């Protein structure tokens, strides 16, 4: 009973944080980027282009919702409902905040450079908290989910290329009259990415876990079942007690670290856990060796 209550409280906290921390997205897009005609990357940038190209007739929230729903339906077909429930939840709140925050007649911050720096920090920090609580915001997150099901490659390079294409295509818009506006868009994407990384783990790409627990079989089974991650069991012996046991070793993406701690907490709160930042992880579930050559 106590375990179920903890799970419910954790779920409630995560859903609440996803709802609240997606708020900066609506604020940044409508009240910072659009007034300065700065095109961000990903789905945000695409929706901004649609907004300006339509003569402001198609609001950001409408194009974002339409594209996200199409992507989410494809994700459901490929990945299943269970994987995509939080995707629909995240899309809902993104749409709510985009709808509630309106575009002001005059920019809130007159200096465009300072505006995009603030926007990148706010939105990146908010998205980082969303990701840390097992949420996502739709858009390129959905594309990443689908691609990672079939190919274990780094989405960073692909998404950066998409951002470049979207931001570069904004040059054809009449609202974009200076090269500086394109550079502001690139700066925004960079600052936002850095803020997300800082929140999720200060730039760590992956983490390695060593877990010492007499309930190693239960913990290993839960990790393999719930996270679909491989686990290695190494024979271990206590130097003082000479007690034989097994040591759990695994490497996961930085955003999955919180899930590991929760699994261990549920099964054995007294377990000894060591987490170490890891870089350059290649192989099944991560980057392919080809990308490193």
MISE-299137 format. One record per residue: x, y, z of N, C-alpha, C in turn; residue in three letters. Coordinates in steps of 0.001 Angstrom, whole numbers, plus 500000, padded with zeros to 6 digits. Layout:
<pts>
XYZXYZXYZALA ...
</pts>
This chain:
<pts>
500831498793500000500000500000500000500865501255500000UNK 501901501258500853502800502409500938503549502622499632UNK 503951501503498986504663501586497718503779502188496641UNK 502503501772496600501566502311495613501343503802495823UNK 501279504204497107501093505626497391502283506435496893UNK 503492505904497097504683506602496627504678506732495112UNK 504278505666494431504220505707492970503233506754492489UNK 502072506828493163501050507810492778501565509223492994UNK 502240509460494124502784510789494416503862511178493415UNK 504697510215493040505740510483492051505126510832490703UNK 504123510054490303503436510320489034502789511700489051UNK 502135512037490164501472513336490277502491514473490194UNK 503622514313490898504656515345490885505216515530489487UNK 505465514415488793506004514506487437505035515200486496UNK 503768514816486548502769515420485657502595516903485958UNK 502655517263487246502521518669487627503708519486487111UNK 504917518949487261506109519664486794506128519780485273UNK 505664518745484576505596518814483114504658519940482681UNK 503516520042483362502543521086483029503099522481483302UNK 503723522658484471504221523982484860505453524383484045UNK 506376523453483872507651523787483238507585523844481716UNK 506431523525481137506250523767479710505741525184479457UNK 505435525913480533504947527294480406505954528217479712UNK 507268528159480060508211529060479385508201528935477871UNK 507842527763477348507806527565475906506834528541475251UNK 505615528618475777504618529527475223505036530976475354UNK 505622531317476504506076532687476742507197533068475777UNK 508189532201475651509351532490474820508968532646473354UNK 508177531722472846507827531757471423506997532996471088UNK 505920533215471843504986534293471496505448535679471917UNK 506171535780473033506478537108473549507943537511473421UNK 508778536611472926510185536961472740510623536738471291UNK 510470535519470779510971535210469443510180535916468343UNK 508857535801468362508041536381467291508153537902467219UNK 508086538652468334508207540116468228509523540571467598UNK 510587539781467766511876540140467176512099539434465830UNK 511098538677465362511202537926464101512451537053464089UNK 512699536374465203513812535435465323513250534023465201UNK 513760533261464250513256531912463998514087530905464784UNK 513437530172465689514117529126466442514228527852465623UNK 514783526830466203514939525572465483513773524627465708UNK 513819523486465060512823522438465256511416522851464872UNK 510449522258465560509047522532465262508691523987465548UNK 509320524572466572509072525981466891509367526866465688UNK 510540526677465099510925527478463942510007527259462763UNK 509621526007462531508721525699461420507378526401461594UNK 506857526372462810505570527030463079505681528548462963UNK 506838529098463336507041530536463157507037530906461675UNK 507680530090460854507706530344459412506292530308458847UNK 505501529322459277504105529241458827503326530485459264UNK 503586530939460488502911532128461031503207533369460188UNK 504477533615459901504851534796459127504447534655457658UNK 504624533446457091504301533227455677502806533382455402UNK 501969533109456409500509533227456243500015534638456564UNK 500938535549456776500527536899457136499920536960458519UNK 500419536104459433499964536022460817498533535497460943UNK 498049534859459861496682534317459884496605532978460614UNK 497688532196460561497720530886461222498529531021462506UNK 497881531013463664498606531192464928499550530022465208UNK 500560530297466011501561529280466352500911528061467000UNK 499978528287467925499394527173468664498656526206467734UNK 498031526750466682497255525900465775498158525037464900UNK 499178525638464308500094524851463469500873523849464305UNK 501275524260465524502001523353466410501136522154466793UNK 499894522424467154498988521334467529498751520389466359UNK 498526520929465174498233520100464000499406519184463657UNK 500608519773463601501788518972463244502095517945464335UNK 501983518361465597502259517442466695501301516260466710UNK 500032516516466446499050515425466443499345514430465323UNK 499728514938464161500072514030463064501274513161463423UNK 502300513798464021503484513042464433503144512043465542UNK 502292512470466474501926511599467594501142510381467118UNK 500270510571466140499503509440465598500448508420464951UNK 501433508929464211502433508034463614503195507291464711UNK 503539508015465792504265507398466900503438506308467571UNK 502150506537467733501269505534468335501245504269467482UNK 501160504453466167501129503300465260502420502491465359UNK 503548503196465487504850502529465491505250502036466875UNK 505009502882467888505504502594469231504451502071470191UNK 503168502331469904502098501888470795501632502998471721UNK 500412502830472266499794503842473124500577504087474405UNK 501056503008475016501698503133476327502904504064476279UNK 503669503978475201504863504801475068504516506263474819UNK 503352506522474235503029507867473768502035508629474647UNK 501617508054475773500629508728476621501151510091477084UNK 502368510129477567502919511398478053503224512367476915UNK 503400511823475727503596512697474572502344513532474336UNK 501182512898474371499925513636474206499721514624475351UNK 500115514228476549500001515122477711500872516361477515UNK 502106516150477059503008517275476824502504518179475709UNK 501978517578474641501424518366473534500260519225474020UNK 499423518656474881498276519399475414498728520676476119UNK 499712520545477021500136521713477794500912522701476942UNK 501684522230475987502343523147475075501316523998474324UNK 500252523352473876499211524067473145498501525071474049UNK 498243524681475294497586525585476248498398526857476439UNK 499706526708476685500534527893476950500727528737475701UNK 500841528101474550500937528867473309499659529663473050UNK 498534529105473472497242529781473277497060530922474266UNK 497527530735475509497313531736476547498237532950476403UNK 499487532696476015500426533814475827500225534412474436UNK 499864535677474390499623536341473114500879537087472652UNK 500885537462471387502007538199470818501828539688471100UNK 502754540325471835502617541750472133502920542621470917UNK 502396543832470934502665544754469833504118545204469821UNK 504709545375471005506101545759471133506856544699471932UNK 508106544403471570508882543407472321509011543783473794UNK 508932542800474664509096543054476094510516543504476411UNK 511491542966475669512894543356475825513353543937474493UNK 513736545181474487514049545863473238515314545333472569UNK 516308544951473353517561544438472793517356542987472359UNK 517402542697471044517125541328470584518122540291471081UNK 519404540679471211520398539715471674520128539283473110UNK 519877540249473982519566539917475368518262539129475456UNK 517326539439474553516044538741474543516221537260474226UNK 517044536943473207517186535526472839518038534774473856UNK 518963535446474518519736534794475584518792534401476725UNK 517944535348477141516965535066478194516008533963477760UNK 515560534038476511514625533036475988515243531643475998UNK 516506531545475559517175530245475532517337529648476908UNK 517704530482477886517880529998479256516549529539479844UNK 515511530368479695514197530039480261513625528767479648UNK 513609528727478312513009527576477654513835526315477848UNK 515164526443477795516030525280477996515897524696479385UNK 515841525576480396515685525094481775514334524404481947UNK 513293525001481370511961524394481474511898523038480798UNK 512452522948479595512449521673478869513298520633479595UNK 514408521073480199515246520140480945514488519499482093UNK 513688520287482797512878519750483894511806518812483357UNK 511224519163482215510223518293481587510840516938481247UNK 512020516950480618512686515696480249513084514889481483UNK 513534515585482530513950514903483757512791514220484454UNK 511573514642484144510389514047484757509633513156483769UNK 510392512559482853509850511560481910508798512133480976UNK 508904513414480673507971514030479742508665514398478451UNK 507894514799477466508468515349476243507488516358475658UNK 507949517091474689507166518227474187506658518029472775UNK 506733516808472279506292516571470912507353517032469924UNK 506947517317468700507877517823467692509019516864467419UNK 510244517376467505511411516552467216511614515460468260UNK 511027515615469452511095514541470451510425513278469926UNK 509320513462469219508606512311468649509450511663467559UNK 510071512492466717510942511966465666512075511152466280UNK 512654511676467373513745510959468042513281509616468579UNK 512084509581469166511538508329469696511383507284468593UNK 510887507718467433510653506781466331511980506291465750UNK 512902507230465509514190506854464920514963505914465836UNK 514951506200467146515712505377468093515158503972468232UNK 513934503754467793513374502406467837514050501509466806UNK 514471502104465686515041501309464604516551501487464450UNK 517040502678464804518464502912464683518972503620465919UNK 520026503081466504520598503663467710521675504664467292UNK 521230505845466937522167506874466532521927508143467326UNK 522949508976467335522844510248468040521950511181467247UNK 520905511690467919519996512601467235520568514008467178UNK 521633514268467949522174515618468016522556516164466651UNK 523300515370465875523755515827464562522572516032463617UNK 521649515070463612520499515176462710519624516375463057UNK 519347516566464350518495517674464767519174519014464529UNK 520495519065464704521204520315464440521116520669462953UNK 521220519668462096521094519905460656519700520421460322UNK 518674519825460940517292520283460717517137521733461168UNK 517727522060462320517653523440462820518275524414461827UNK 519430524044461269520107524907460302519230525150459081UNK 518608524078458580517752524194457394516554525096457676UNK 515903524891458827514718525680459162515075527153459369UNK 516132527400460130516536528786460383516989529462459080UNK 517727528734458257518186529303456992517045529627456046UNK 516001528788456044514864529025455145514084530276455525UNK 514286530786456747513584532000457181514049533228456415UNK 515186533115455705515718534260454959514744534718453873UNK 513867533814453440512900534166452391511708534960452926UNK 511586535074454235510459535797454818510706537299454769UNK 509665538078454459509837539540454426510152540129455797UNK 509757539432456879510028539938458231511502539809458617UNK 512195538895457944513617538685458228514425539496457218UNK 514898540629457645515586541561456744517076541670457007UNK 517552541079458101518961541182458449519558539808458735UNK 520814539649458384521511538392458662521577538156460163UNK 521623539247460936521697539126462395520527538328462957UNK 519369538419462321518201537682462818518416536174462699UNK 519080535751461626519401534327461477520426533906462523UNK 521413534768462765522425534464463780521802534418465168UNK 520827535285465424520127535257466704519417533918466892UNK 518847533401465795518170532105465866519127530992466237UNK 520327531003465642521338529995465962521796530133467412UNK 521971531377467864522376531613469256521310531099470214UNK 520058531319469860518957530853470712518982529334470855UNK 519143528639469724519181527170469754520355526687470595UNK 521515527337470455522701526931471217522488527128472721UNK 521998528301473108521778528592474532520723527650475110UNK 519668527402474356518616526508474826519166525105475059UNK 519964524604474114520553523271474244521459523177475467UNK 522269524204475683523164524208476830522387524222478148UNK 521291524960478174520460525018479381519816523668479665UNK 519346522993478616518771521651478788519821520701479349UNK 521025520730478764522106519861479226522465520136480681UNK 522494521411481048522858521770482416521838521225483415UNK 520560521339483085519518520842483981519560519325484078UNK 519761518664482960519735517197482950521001516569483533UNK 522076517311483593523286516688484131524550517408483759UNK 524443518727483502525607519552483189526422518975482045UNK 525709518605480982526386518201479757526732516735479651UNK 526437515893480649526781514471480555525902513795479503UNK 526520512976478683525778512273477663525212510954478196UNK 525989510276479005525570508992479562526126508863480976UNK 525577507929481731526071507672483079526210506166483292UNK 527204505789484074527424504374484403527051504144485863UNK 526317503069486103525865502740487447526531501463487948UNK 526921501498489222527308500305489967526326500204491130UNK 525587499111491177524554498954492202524852497703493032UNK 525015497911494339525277496813495268524006496570496086UNK 523421495397495943522198495073496680521994493560496713UNK 521525493026497858521200491593497903520007491247497011UNK 519246492258496614518089492041495736518460492343494289UNK 519671491957493903520181492296492575519335491697491453UNK 518780490501491670517964489888490618516709490701490345UNK 516021491155491406514801491940491242515084493283490580UNK 516169493937491018516523495234490448516897495089488973UNK 517712494082488664518126493862487273516926493563486385UNK 516011492747486869514814492406486098513956493634485847UNK 513803494487486861512993495699486720513615496650485704UNK 514936496793485729515611497675484780515455497159483351UNK 515641495863483180515525495293481832514099495358481306UNK 513122495201482195511718495187481781511177496589481545UNK 511438497481482491510836498819482437511612499817481587UNK 512933499661481500513739500583480703514259499947479421UNK 514112498626479303514623497893478146516118498155477955UNK 516838498159479076518279498335479068518978497055479492UNK 520099496765478865520855495592479240521581495804480562UNK 521722494737481325522361494790482642523402493679482724UNK 524543493995483335525593493001483554525720492713485046UNK 525790491431485400525977491017486792527396490487486957UNK 528145491112487855529510490682488133529584490067489532UNK 530349489017489664530526488392490975531315489334491870UNK 530877489457493120531567490342494070531660489658495431UNK 532616490131496222532810489567497564533222490690498521UNK 532544490793499643532890491792500635534217491449501297UNK 535139492418501362536466492165501918536402491855503404UNK 535444492420504122535342492211505572534487490985505907UNK 533333490879505260532406489786505579532661488547504737UNK 533365488726503588533583487630502628532249487075502117UNK 531241487922502127529929487510501635529904487602500109UNK 529460486524499486529364486472498035528067487148497571UNK 528180487922496494526990488588495963527225488908494497UNK 526328489715493923526436490143492536526405491670492479UNK 527204492214491587527259493656491370526564493977490051UNK 525598494904490072524886495314488862525658496445488192UNK 525978496274486927526670497300486144525855497608484903UNK 525614498883484627524890499268483418525213500699483047UNK 525008501012481780525182502366481265523860502799480645UNK 523395503996481003522137504515480477522331505950480027UNK 521364506449479285521394507853478893521155508717480120UNK 521643509946480078521562510827481242520124511039481708UNK 519166511102480741517773511350481110517124510161481794UNK 517782508984481744517226507784482360517744507551483778UNK 518684508382484221519303508176485534518276508228486660UNK 517354509180486566516328509310487604515488508038487710UNK 515207507410486582514404506187486586515136505047487310UNK 516458505001487137517247503972487813517130504130489320UNK 517283505348489802517190505598491251515809505225491784UNK 514779505488491010513424505181491473513191503676491554UNK 513732502956490576513598501498490605514308500928491831UNK 515531501395492079516292500916493240515574501287494540UNK 515044502509494600514330502959495803513110502092496093UNK 512404501700495045511211500872495221511552499476495737UNK 512639498905495229512965497508495537513855497377496770UNK 514884498209496879515810498119498015516332499511498378UNK 515638500211499261516065501567499653517437501606500321UNK 517933500466500807519232500438501488520386500098500537UNK 520105499973499255521140499611498290522218500691498207UNK 523421500270497854524533501196497649524659501432496148UNK 524556502706495721524551503041494297525648504052493989UNK 526432503768492967527468504689492499527152505089491061UNK 527097506410490808526818506928489464528030507703488976UNK 528489507393487751529675508041487197529376508589485805UNK 529679509865485543529502510420484193530366509666483189UNK 529816509399482015530526508645480980530368509363479642UNK 531424509418478879531371510027477556531815509011476504UNK 531377509240475278531824508406474176531304506993474220UNK 530049506789474642529479505447474695528959505051473318UNK 529451503933472803528990503423471513528557501974471692UNK 527648501549470842527159500174470926525653500125470997UNK 525123498964471276523671498734471316522986499696472277UNK 522007500436471765521255501366472596521817502767472629UNK 523003502969472008523636504286472001524050504612470566UNK 525152505318470396525633505617469065526252504371468427UNK 526248504350467098526903503245466413528384503558466251UNK 529204502527466099530638502715465946530938503487464658UNK 530080503316463630530297504007462364530320505520462535UNK 529509506029463477529451507471463669530715508010464299UNK 531540507140464878532778507572465527533980507444464593UNK 533768506871463399534886506659462464534781507577461286UNK 
</pts>
